[in-house]
Amino acid sequence: MVQDWTMDKAVGAAQAEREKVVKSDAAWREQLTREQYQVARRAGTERAFSGEYWDTKTKGVYNCRCCGAPLFDSETKYDSGTGWPSFYQPMAEEAVSTKRDRSFFMVRTEVLCSRCDAHLGHVFPDGPAPTGLRYCLNSASLALKPDE
């Protein structure tokens, strides 16, 4: 019986993590710093080599700054030389979503948190094996939970 309850609890927790998080603009402004709000909720970009995690080597999980959803494992982080934290794959395919971004007279692929639609950054097809992808993200949209 305990095993069944544990399994149900794990399934319930996983389901809760996938449920959409929707808040008012005022609630996001109250929760986030000015920079975090501008980047995560208004699709801004922090300056290269200025973010908290661009050069971090700490092992752990990078979660969404807005809703806490686990997004990227430090094992997939690498130095792309761009000045932003870069990863070659998310923790799970459903952790992030993408959409076409035509801002600044360019066509790029924007990366969003699937759970709360926070802007994370962009993905490019010039990353390392095994995926060949470079998820170029903003530190302001991420919160690192170090391994214990």
Helices and strands as residue ranges (DSSP letters): H 2-18, H 25-31, H 34-40, E 60-64, E 70-73, G 74-76, E 77-78, E 86-87, G 93-95, E 96-101, G 103-105, E 108-113, E 119-124, E 134-137, G 139-141, E 142-146
